[in-house]
Amino acid sequence: MADAKVIPFDEDRSRRRAPRSVRAVSAPEPVARPVAPEPAGVESRGSWDRRIAGGLAFLRRRVTGDYEVDEFGYDKELTDQVLMSLMRPLYDKYFRVEVKGIENIPAEGGALIVANHSGTLPLDGLMLQVAVHDHHPAQRHLRLLAADLVFMLPVVNELARKAGHTLACAEDAQRLLEAGELVGVMPEGFKGIGKPFGDRYKLQRFGRGGFVSTALRAGTPIVPCSIVGAEEIYPMVGNAKTLARLLGIPYFPITPTFPWLGPLGAVPLPTKWTIQFGEPIATSGYAAEAAEDPMLMFNLTDEVREQIQHTLYKLLVQRRSVFF
């Protein structure tokens, strides 16, 4: 019997298996799997964490003095993070302010916003500040010119300075305008906010036209502004003049709720507001000496006043209700 030939294992396996053609097989593409959204609680916690961290950083800067104010005492960070936040619920939820014509406010550079004044207490100025900041695409800040009395009151004086208000004088207004700021003025003054309820939405005298002279000197446009809704927050049915003189204030209002209900009578009625900005009136085309021309100042003052009054009447006709 012949000796059997021993075939190594590898050689035997290669003989027993038929050769196969090799074909390249691409790796399967990864399947995109939807990412589950973060649970609502996790997102909320993240938002609160950011707020707390921001608040702590704000307090640290306050304590260490690492913040800036301008030469007028304006504190932009405090205004944006605290004062605006305090006014916003009153603006959004209580008075439900509707804003029209915000595109008439320039995106940059100085401009003088001239508005009617009303409401017994000057809440209209504060709501005007929120309207400009929250609705303008550039989130511009409005620097209001305030009466002397504002800067004589404790606490109110400091808060007004921090919020960007300054004394209603031509020099300060011109400096702000030339620096490219938005400046707000309410020429009626105390005659506007202290007028009887029967004279609501009837513009009082606009002073001597000093705001027009300031705008002419700075070469900045004048933007008329009409505010509807503020007249009814404290219907002023009387004025205790003797008491006002004793207290050193322009008037002492008597309303259906004040002083009869005490502190509760100081709560404003929840009226529905509309703020409309009119088309700007250009002043850059006038000569330098135009600010000294009394006839020109009278005409421009009258033009601004008539535009505000006409818009007030138009908004009142369109208004469905004082409260809705």
C-alpha positions as CSV (number, residue, x, y, z in Angstrom):
1,M,0.0,0.0,0.0
2,A,1.4,3.3,-1.1
3,D,2.3,5.9,1.5
4,A,-0.4,8.5,1.8
5,K,0.7,12.1,1.0
6,V,0.3,14.4,3.9
7,I,-1.2,17.7,2.9
8,P,-0.7,20.6,5.2
9,F,-3.9,22.1,6.7
10,D,-3.7,25.4,4.9
11,E,-3.0,23.8,1.6
12,D,-5.8,21.4,2.1
13,R,-8.3,24.2,2.9
14,S,-7.3,26.2,-0.1
15,R,-7.8,23.2,-2.3
16,R,-11.1,22.3,-0.8
17,R,-12.6,25.9,-1.2
18,A,-13.3,27.2,-4.6
19,P,-11.8,30.6,-5.2
20,R,-14.2,33.5,-4.9
21,S,-14.3,36.8,-6.6
22,V,-13.6,39.7,-4.2
23,R,-16.1,42.6,-4.3
24,A,-15.6,45.8,-2.5
25,V,-18.5,46.5,-0.1
26,S,-18.9,50.1,1.1
27,A,-19.6,50.6,4.7
28,P,-23.3,51.4,5.5
29,E,-24.0,55.1,5.9
30,P,-24.7,56.2,9.5
31,V,-28.4,56.6,10.2
32,A,-29.3,60.0,11.5
33,R,-31.2,59.6,14.7
34,P,-33.3,62.4,16.0
35,V,-31.9,64.1,19.1
36,A,-34.4,64.1,21.9
37,P,-35.0,67.7,23.1
38,E,-34.0,68.7,26.5
39,P,-36.7,68.2,29.0
40,A,-38.6,71.4,29.8
41,G,-37.3,71.4,33.4
42,V,-33.6,71.2,32.2
43,E,-34.1,74.1,29.8
44,S,-35.8,76.2,32.5
45,R,-33.0,75.4,35.0
46,G,-30.4,76.5,32.4
47,S,-32.2,79.8,31.9
48,W,-32.5,80.4,35.6
49,D,-28.8,79.5,36.1
50,R,-27.8,82.2,33.5
51,R,-30.1,84.7,35.1
52,I,-28.6,84.0,38.5
53,A,-25.1,84.2,37.2
54,G,-25.8,87.5,35.4
55,G,-27.4,88.9,38.6
56,L,-24.5,87.9,40.7
57,A,-22.0,89.5,38.2
58,F,-24.1,92.6,38.2
59,L,-24.1,92.8,42.0
60,R,-20.3,92.2,42.0
61,R,-19.8,95.2,39.7
62,R,-22.0,97.3,41.8
63,V,-20.2,96.5,45.0
64,T,-16.7,96.9,43.5
65,G,-17.6,100.1,41.6
66,D,-16.8,98.5,38.2
67,Y,-19.4,100.3,36.2
68,E,-19.7,103.6,34.3
69,V,-21.9,106.7,34.4
70,D,-21.7,109.6,32.0
71,E,-21.3,113.3,33.0
72,F,-25.0,113.6,33.6
73,G,-25.1,110.6,35.9
74,Y,-26.7,108.2,33.4
75,D,-26.1,104.6,34.3
76,K,-26.9,102.5,31.2
77,E,-26.3,99.1,32.9
78,L,-28.6,99.9,35.8
79,T,-31.3,101.3,33.5
80,D,-31.3,98.3,31.2
81,Q,-31.1,95.5,33.8
82,V,-33.1,97.0,36.7
83,L,-35.1,100.1,35.9
84,M,-36.5,99.0,32.5
85,S,-37.3,95.6,34.0
86,L,-39.3,97.3,36.8
87,M,-41.3,99.5,34.3
88,R,-41.9,96.8,31.7
89,P,-44.7,94.9,33.5
90,L,-46.6,98.2,33.8
91,Y,-46.0,98.9,30.2
92,D,-46.8,95.5,28.7
93,K,-49.4,94.1,31.1
94,Y,-51.1,97.0,32.8
95,F,-51.3,99.8,30.2
96,R,-50.8,97.4,27.2
97,V,-49.1,100.1,25.2
98,E,-49.3,100.0,21.4
99,V,-46.6,101.8,19.5
100,K,-46.9,103.2,16.0
101,G,-44.5,105.0,13.7
102,I,-41.3,103.8,15.5
103,E,-39.6,103.9,12.0
104,N,-39.7,107.7,12.2
105,I,-37.1,107.7,14.9
106,P,-33.6,107.8,13.3
107,A,-31.5,104.7,13.6
108,E,-28.5,106.8,14.8
109,G,-27.6,110.3,15.6
110,G,-29.3,113.0,17.6
111,A,-33.0,113.7,17.4
112,L,-35.5,115.6,19.6
113,I,-38.8,113.8,20.4
114,V,-41.5,116.2,21.4
115,A,-44.6,114.7,23.1
116,N,-47.8,115.8,24.9
117,H,-47.8,115.6,28.7
118,S,-50.7,114.3,30.8
119,G,-51.8,112.0,33.6
120,T,-51.4,114.0,36.9
121,L,-48.2,111.9,37.6
122,P,-45.6,111.8,34.8
123,L,-45.9,108.1,34.0
124,D,-46.1,109.0,30.3
125,G,-42.5,109.9,30.2
126,L,-41.4,106.6,31.7
127,M,-43.6,104.6,29.3
128,L,-42.2,106.7,26.4
129,Q,-38.7,105.6,27.4
130,V,-39.7,101.9,27.4
131,A,-41.5,102.3,24.0
132,V,-38.4,103.7,22.3
133,H,-36.0,101.2,23.8
134,D,-38.1,98.0,23.3
135,H,-39.6,98.8,19.9
136,H,-36.8,100.6,18.0
137,P,-34.6,98.1,16.0
138,A,-31.5,99.8,17.5
139,Q,-32.9,99.7,21.0
140,R,-32.1,103.4,21.5
141,H,-32.2,105.1,24.8
142,L,-34.3,108.2,25.3
143,R,-32.8,111.0,27.5
144,L,-35.7,112.9,29.0
145,L,-35.6,116.6,30.0
146,A,-37.2,116.9,33.5
147,A,-38.5,119.8,35.6
148,D,-36.5,121.2,38.5
149,L,-38.9,119.6,41.0
150,V,-37.8,116.1,39.9
151,F,-34.2,116.9,41.1
152,M,-35.3,118.3,44.4
153,L,-37.0,115.2,45.6
154,P,-35.0,112.6,47.6
155,V,-34.6,109.2,46.0
156,V,-36.4,110.4,42.9
157,N,-33.5,112.7,42.1
158,E,-31.0,109.9,42.1
159,L,-33.2,107.5,40.2
160,A,-33.9,110.1,37.5
161,R,-30.2,110.8,37.0
162,K,-29.5,107.0,36.8
163,A,-32.3,106.6,34.2
164,G,-30.8,109.3,31.9
165,H,-33.0,112.2,32.8
166,T,-31.4,115.7,33.0
167,L,-32.5,119.2,33.8
168,A,-34.7,120.8,31.2
169,C,-32.3,123.5,30.1
170,A,-31.1,124.4,26.6
171,E,-27.4,123.8,27.3
172,D,-27.8,120.2,28.5
173,A,-30.2,119.4,25.7
174,Q,-27.9,120.7,23.0
175,R,-24.9,118.8,24.4
176,L,-26.9,115.6,24.4
177,L,-28.2,116.2,20.8
178,E,-24.7,117.0,19.5
179,A,-23.4,113.8,21.1
180,G,-25.9,111.8,19.0
181,E,-28.4,111.1,21.7
182,L,-32.2,110.9,21.5
183,V,-33.7,113.6,23.7
184,G,-37.3,113.7,24.9
185,V,-39.1,116.9,25.9
186,M,-42.7,117.6,26.9
187,P,-43.1,121.3,26.5
188,E,-46.5,121.6,28.3
189,G,-44.7,120.8,31.6
190,F,-46.9,121.0,34.7
191,K,-49.6,122.8,32.7
192,G,-50.1,119.5,30.9
193,I,-50.0,116.9,33.6
194,G,-51.9,119.2,36.1
195,K,-54.8,120.2,33.8
196,P,-58.4,119.3,34.8
197,F,-60.0,116.2,33.4
198,G,-62.4,118.3,31.3
199,D,-59.4,119.6,29.3
200,R,-58.0,116.2,28.5
201,Y,-56.2,115.9,25.1
202,K,-56.3,119.7,24.6
203,L,-52.7,120.7,24.3
204,Q,-51.6,123.5,26.6
205,R,-49.1,126.3,25.6
206,F,-45.7,125.0,24.4
207,G,-43.7,127.6,26.2
208,R,-41.5,129.9,24.2
209,G,-40.3,127.4,21.6
210,G,-37.0,126.8,23.3
211,F,-36.9,123.2,22.2
212,V,-37.1,124.4,18.5
213,S,-34.1,126.7,19.1
214,T,-32.1,123.9,20.6
215,A,-32.9,121.5,17.7
216,L,-31.9,124.3,15.2
217,R,-28.6,124.8,16.9
218,A,-27.8,121.1,17.0
219,G,-29.1,120.6,13.4
220,T,-31.1,117.6,14.5
221,P,-34.7,116.5,13.4
222,I,-37.8,117.0,15.6
223,V,-40.0,114.0,15.9
224,P,-43.6,114.8,17.1
225,C,-45.1,112.2,19.4
226,S,-48.7,111.7,20.5
227,I,-49.7,109.7,23.6
228,V,-53.3,108.6,24.2
229,G,-54.4,106.8,27.4
230,A,-52.4,108.7,30.0
231,E,-55.1,111.3,30.5
232,E,-57.5,108.9,32.2
233,I,-55.2,107.1,34.6
234,Y,-55.9,109.7,37.3
235,P,-59.0,111.7,36.4
236,M,-58.2,115.1,38.0
237,V,-61.6,116.6,39.1
238,G,-60.2,119.2,41.5
239,N,-57.0,120.9,42.7
240,A,-56.4,121.9,46.3
241,K,-54.3,125.0,45.5
242,T,-53.9,126.1,49.2
243,L,-52.5,122.7,50.1
244,A,-50.3,122.7,47.0
245,R,-48.8,126.0,48.0
246,L,-48.1,124.7,51.6
247,L,-46.4,121.7,50.2
248,G,-44.4,123.6,47.6
249,I,-45.8,121.7,44.6
250,P,-47.5,123.0,41.4
251,Y,-50.9,121.4,42.3
252,F,-52.5,118.9,44.6
253,P,-54.7,116.6,42.6
254,I,-58.2,115.5,43.7
255,T,-59.4,112.4,41.8
256,P,-62.4,110.1,42.3
257,T,-60.1,107.8,44.4
258,F,-57.5,110.2,45.9
259,P,-57.1,111.2,48.7
260,W,-60.3,109.5,49.7
261,L,-58.9,105.9,49.5
262,G,-55.5,106.9,50.9
263,P,-52.5,105.0,49.3
264,L,-54.9,102.8,47.3
265,G,-56.1,106.0,45.6
266,A,-52.6,106.4,44.1
267,V,-53.1,103.2,41.9
268,P,-53.6,104.3,38.3
269,L,-56.5,103.1,36.3
270,P,-55.6,100.4,33.8
271,T,-56.2,102.3,30.6
272,K,-55.2,101.2,27.1
273,W,-52.4,103.4,25.7
274,T,-51.2,104.2,22.2
275,I,-48.0,106.0,21.4
276,Q,-47.5,107.3,17.9
277,F,-44.4,108.9,16.5
278,G,-45.0,111.3,13.6
279,E,-42.8,112.1,10.6
280,P,-39.7,114.0,11.6
281,I,-39.3,117.7,10.8
282,A,-35.8,118.4,9.5
283,T,-33.8,121.4,10.8
284,S,-30.5,120.8,9.1
285,G,-31.3,123.0,6.1
286,Y,-31.5,126.2,8.1
287,A,-28.7,128.7,8.5
288,A,-26.8,129.0,11.8
289,E,-28.5,132.2,12.7
290,A,-32.0,130.7,12.3
291,A,-32.1,129.8,16.0
292,E,-32.3,133.5,16.7
293,D,-35.2,134.1,14.4
294,P,-38.4,134.4,16.6
295,M,-40.8,134.1,13.7
296,L,-39.2,130.9,12.5
297,M,-39.2,129.5,16.0
298,F,-42.9,130.4,16.4
299,N,-43.8,128.7,13.0
300,L,-41.9,125.5,13.7
301,T,-43.3,125.3,17.3
302,D,-46.8,125.8,15.9
303,E,-46.2,123.1,13.2
304,V,-45.0,120.6,15.9
305,R,-47.9,121.4,18.2
306,E,-50.5,121.1,15.4
307,Q,-49.2,117.8,14.2
308,I,-49.3,116.4,17.8
309,Q,-52.8,117.7,18.3
310,H,-54.1,116.4,15.0
311,T,-52.7,112.9,15.7
312,L,-54.3,112.9,19.2
313,Y,-57.7,113.6,17.7
314,K,-57.2,110.9,15.1
315,L,-56.2,108.3,17.7
316,L,-59.2,109.2,19.9
317,V,-61.5,108.6,16.9
318,Q,-59.9,105.3,16.3
319,R,-60.0,104.2,19.9
320,R,-62.7,101.7,20.8
321,S,-62.6,102.2,24.5
322,V,-60.6,103.8,27.3
323,F,-59.8,100.4,28.8
324,F,-59.7,98.1,25.7
